[in-house]
Each structure stands twice: as structure tokens, then as C-alpha cells.
Amino acid sequence: MIRTLLKTYRPRPWWERVPPLELLVAVILSQRTNWRNARRALERLKERFGAVDRLAEASVEEIEDAIRPAGLYRSRASVLREVACAFGGSRIEDLLSLPYEEAKRRLMSVRGIGPKTADVFLMLARGEPVLPVDTHIRRVLVRLGFASGREGYEELRASLESEVPPEDRLRAHLALVAFGREVCRPVSPRCDICPFSAWCPSSIKPKRKTR
């Protein structure tokens, strides 16, 4: 299944040109929203404050106003300010030099950053060979019968990583997310164009015409 998706989805590595702290802010803004809105919110932040490090000196209300396009701006604003305080300047580079478990623990010490967000950031920022499981990926795995839906985040991540070689995990994550957004959607899934519909236990089969 992963090999099929890797042939279909070939994302551009936009993250390679983004400074680490700005990338962390972008990852937080992209939670539960589309990338277009997250990018607009990020651009507004940079227009308002210049470097994202300066969020540490801004008020929560100022940050809220800048990130409104991304949604959930009230809860995210305080998280972004805390991120800038915790990892501004050279501290983000220090974080990226730490072993995986310690870097992840430091990231998760900031209220509002969970294991998935930490894993996505480390995957993009330094090529950490993890395969983060977001809501789209969990839905795809459950519908296809690879997961029950009762697994915790770490259990499901470890199970998926055991099936995907480290060198393919970043592309596999992005391909699964794209597949979940475009085909295996939460509402009205496109089973008619899904390459796995023939054996998917959740597939919506086309109705037969009656005479």
C-alpha cells in the first residue's frame, strides 16, 4: 500500500528552506487546518513581527489577531508565545542537536505540543526517521483494517514504522496524509477512485442498477 502511494504522491520539500523555529511555528499552525490557512497565518505573523523569535515579546492578543486565518487562534497564540520563549535564538539549534527522545521530551514540555507535533517537527527539521500518525493516517489505517482505532499514538506509530523502512518514512507520512485528505476523506470518501477499494473492508461499493 505504501509503495503504491509513494508512486502517486511526490510532495515538494518546502520545509528544507524554512528556518527551524519558523518551521515549528508552521507545524503548530497547520494542526487541524489546511496548509493554505496555516501559511497565510504564518505570513501575517512575519509581516507583523518580523522574525518569529519576536513572538516572545508580543502580547497574546497581538498574536491571536495575526493568526486568525489558521483557526483556533485563542489556544494557539499562547502556545506560539511559549515556543518563542523556550526555543528562540540558538536554543532551537541546541534542541536539534539532542538525541531523539530528549529532543521530543523538551518539545513536549511546552503546553500544547504533543507527541505528534514533536515528531512531525523533528521529521521535517532534521530528517528524524519517525512516521508520525495524524488524524488522517489513523483514519486510513482503521478503514483499511490495519488498526482497530483503540491504539494509542505511540503504539500505532511503532506498528506503522515496523512496516516502513526508515528512508521512506518521511515520504510515507506525507503521502498518507495527502491520501487521507484527497481520497479517504472523513466525509464522502472517494472510494470510486481509491486504488485499494477492491479489498478495503470499509469501501463504499457502487450500487448495482436494477431493471
Contacts in CASP RR format, 6 or more apart in sequence:
PFRMAT RR
TARGET T0000
AUTHOR 0000-0000-0000
METHOD contacts of the structure
MODEL  1
MIRTLLKTYRPRPWWERVPPLELLVAVILSQRTNWRNARRALERLKERFG
AVDRLAEASVEEIEDAIRPAGLYRSRASVLREVACAFGGSRIEDLLSLPY
EEAKRRLMSVRGIGPKTADVFLMLARGEPVLPVDTHIRRVLVRLGFASGR
EGYEELRASLESEVPPEDRLRAHLALVAFGREVCRPVSPRCDICPFSAWC
PSSIKPKRKTR
1 144 0 8 1.000
1 196 0 8 1.000
2 163 0 8 1.000
2 164 0 8 1.000
2 168 0 8 1.000
2 172 0 8 1.000
2 175 0 8 1.000
2 176 0 8 1.000
4 195 0 8 1.000
4 196 0 8 1.000
5 172 0 8 1.000
5 175 0 8 1.000
5 176 0 8 1.000
5 179 0 8 1.000
6 168 0 8 1.000
6 171 0 8 1.000
6 172 0 8 1.000
6 175 0 8 1.000
8 175 0 8 1.000
8 179 0 8 1.000
8 195 0 8 1.000
9 171 0 8 1.000
9 174 0 8 1.000
9 175 0 8 1.000
9 178 0 8 1.000
9 179 0 8 1.000
10 171 0 8 1.000
11 171 0 8 1.000
11 174 0 8 1.000
11 175 0 8 1.000
11 178 0 8 1.000
15 23 0 8 1.000
15 124 0 8 1.000
15 125 0 8 1.000
18 26 0 8 1.000
20 92 0 8 1.000
20 93 0 8 1.000
20 96 0 8 1.000
20 125 0 8 1.000
21 52 0 8 1.000
21 53 0 8 1.000
21 83 0 8 1.000
21 84 0 8 1.000
21 87 0 8 1.000
21 88 0 8 1.000
21 89 0 8 1.000
21 92 0 8 1.000
22 42 0 8 1.000
22 46 0 8 1.000
22 52 0 8 1.000
23 121 0 8 1.000
23 124 0 8 1.000
23 125 0 8 1.000
24 83 0 8 1.000
24 87 0 8 1.000
24 92 0 8 1.000
24 107 0 8 1.000
24 121 0 8 1.000
24 125 0 8 1.000
25 42 0 8 1.000
25 45 0 8 1.000
25 52 0 8 1.000
25 55 0 8 1.000
25 80 0 8 1.000
25 83 0 8 1.000
26 38 0 8 1.000
26 39 0 8 1.000
26 42 0 8 1.000
27 117 0 8 1.000
27 120 0 8 1.000
27 121 0 8 1.000
27 124 0 8 1.000
28 76 0 8 1.000
28 79 0 8 1.000
28 80 0 8 1.000
28 83 0 8 1.000
28 113 0 8 1.000
28 117 0 8 1.000
29 38 0 8 1.000
29 41 0 8 1.000
29 42 0 8 1.000
29 67 0 8 1.000
29 70 0 8 1.000
29 76 0 8 1.000
29 80 0 8 1.000
30 38 0 8 1.000
30 70 0 8 1.000
31 72 0 8 1.000
31 76 0 8 1.000
31 117 0 8 1.000
32 72 0 8 1.000
32 135 0 8 1.000
33 70 0 8 1.000
33 71 0 8 1.000
33 72 0 8 1.000
37 69 0 8 1.000
37 70 0 8 1.000
37 71 0 8 1.000
38 70 0 8 1.000
40 69 0 8 1.000
40 70 0 8 1.000
41 66 0 8 1.000
41 67 0 8 1.000
41 68 0 8 1.000
41 69 0 8 1.000
41 70 0 8 1.000
41 71 0 8 1.000
41 73 0 8 1.000
44 66 0 8 1.000
44 67 0 8 1.000
44 69 0 8 1.000
45 52 0 8 1.000
45 55 0 8 1.000
45 63 0 8 1.000
45 66 0 8 1.000
45 67 0 8 1.000
45 80 0 8 1.000
46 52 0 8 1.000
47 66 0 8 1.000
48 62 0 8 1.000
48 66 0 8 1.000
49 55 0 8 1.000
49 58 0 8 1.000
49 62 0 8 1.000
49 66 0 8 1.000
52 80 0 8 1.000
52 84 0 8 1.000
53 84 0 8 1.000
53 88 0 8 1.000
53 89 0 8 1.000
54 84 0 8 1.000
55 63 0 8 1.000
55 80 0 8 1.000
55 81 0 8 1.000
55 83 0 8 1.000
55 84 0 8 1.000
56 81 0 8 1.000
56 84 0 8 1.000
56 85 0 8 1.000
56 88 0 8 1.000
58 81 0 8 1.000
60 77 0 8 1.000
60 78 0 8 1.000
60 81 0 8 1.000
61 77 0 8 1.000
63 73 0 8 1.000
63 77 0 8 1.000
63 80 0 8 1.000
63 81 0 8 1.000
64 73 0 8 1.000
64 74 0 8 1.000
64 77 0 8 1.000
65 73 0 8 1.000
67 73 0 8 1.000
67 76 0 8 1.000
67 77 0 8 1.000
67 80 0 8 1.000
70 76 0 8 1.000
75 112 0 8 1.000
78 111 0 8 1.000
79 110 0 8 1.000
79 111 0 8 1.000
79 112 0 8 1.000
79 113 0 8 1.000
82 110 0 8 1.000
82 111 0 8 1.000
83 110 0 8 1.000
83 113 0 8 1.000
86 109 0 8 1.000
86 110 0 8 1.000
87 95 0 8 1.000
95 103 0 8 1.000
95 106 0 8 1.000
95 107 0 8 1.000
96 103 0 8 1.000
96 122 0 8 1.000
96 125 0 8 1.000
96 126 0 8 1.000
98 106 0 8 1.000
100 122 0 8 1.000
100 128 0 8 1.000
100 130 0 8 1.000
103 118 0 8 1.000
103 122 0 8 1.000
104 115 0 8 1.000
104 118 0 8 1.000
104 119 0 8 1.000
104 122 0 8 1.000
107 113 0 8 1.000
107 114 0 8 1.000
107 117 0 8 1.000
107 118 0 8 1.000
107 121 0 8 1.000
107 122 0 8 1.000
108 114 0 8 1.000
108 115 0 8 1.000
108 118 0 8 1.000
115 153 0 8 1.000
115 154 0 8 1.000
115 157 0 8 1.000
116 132 0 8 1.000
116 133 0 8 1.000
116 134 0 8 1.000
116 153 0 8 1.000
119 128 0 8 1.000
119 130 0 8 1.000
119 132 0 8 1.000
119 157 0 8 1.000
120 132 0 8 1.000
120 134 0 8 1.000
120 173 0 8 1.000
122 128 0 8 1.000
122 130 0 8 1.000
123 129 0 8 1.000
123 130 0 8 1.000
123 131 0 8 1.000
123 132 0 8 1.000
123 169 0 8 1.000
123 170 0 8 1.000
123 173 0 8 1.000
124 170 0 8 1.000
127 170 0 8 1.000
129 166 0 8 1.000
129 167 0 8 1.000
129 169 0 8 1.000
129 170 0 8 1.000
130 157 0 8 1.000
130 161 0 8 1.000
130 169 0 8 1.000
131 157 0 8 1.000
131 160 0 8 1.000
131 161 0 8 1.000
131 164 0 8 1.000
131 169 0 8 1.000
131 172 0 8 1.000
131 173 0 8 1.000
132 157 0 8 1.000
132 173 0 8 1.000
133 141 0 8 1.000
133 153 0 8 1.000
133 156 0 8 1.000
133 157 0 8 1.000
133 160 0 8 1.000
134 177 0 8 1.000
136 176 0 8 1.000
136 177 0 8 1.000
136 179 0 8 1.000
136 180 0 8 1.000
136 181 0 8 1.000
136 184 0 8 1.000
137 160 0 8 1.000
137 173 0 8 1.000
137 176 0 8 1.000
137 177 0 8 1.000
137 180 0 8 1.000
138 147 0 8 1.000
138 149 0 8 1.000
138 156 0 8 1.000
139 180 0 8 1.000
139 184 0 8 1.000
139 186 0 8 1.000
140 176 0 8 1.000
140 179 0 8 1.000
140 180 0 8 1.000
140 184 0 8 1.000
141 147 0 8 1.000
141 149 0 8 1.000
141 156 0 8 1.000
141 160 0 8 1.000
142 148 0 8 1.000
142 149 0 8 1.000
143 184 0 8 1.000
143 189 0 8 1.000
143 200 0 8 1.000
143 201 0 8 1.000
143 202 0 8 1.000
144 196 0 8 1.000
144 200 0 8 1.000
144 201 0 8 1.000
144 202 0 8 1.000
145 200 0 8 1.000
145 201 0 8 1.000
145 202 0 8 1.000
147 156 0 8 1.000
147 159 0 8 1.000
149 156 0 8 1.000
151 159 0 8 1.000
161 169 0 8 1.000
164 172 0 8 1.000
182 190 0 8 1.000
183 189 0 8 1.000
183 190 0 8 1.000
183 193 0 8 1.000
183 194 0 8 1.000
184 190 0 8 1.000
184 194 0 8 1.000
189 204 0 8 1.000
191 197 0 8 1.000
191 200 0 8 1.000
191 203 0 8 1.000
191 204 0 8 1.000
191 205 0 8 1.000
192 206 0 8 1.000
194 200 0 8 1.000
194 203 0 8 1.000
196 203 0 8 1.000
197 203 0 8 1.000
197 205 0 8 1.000
END
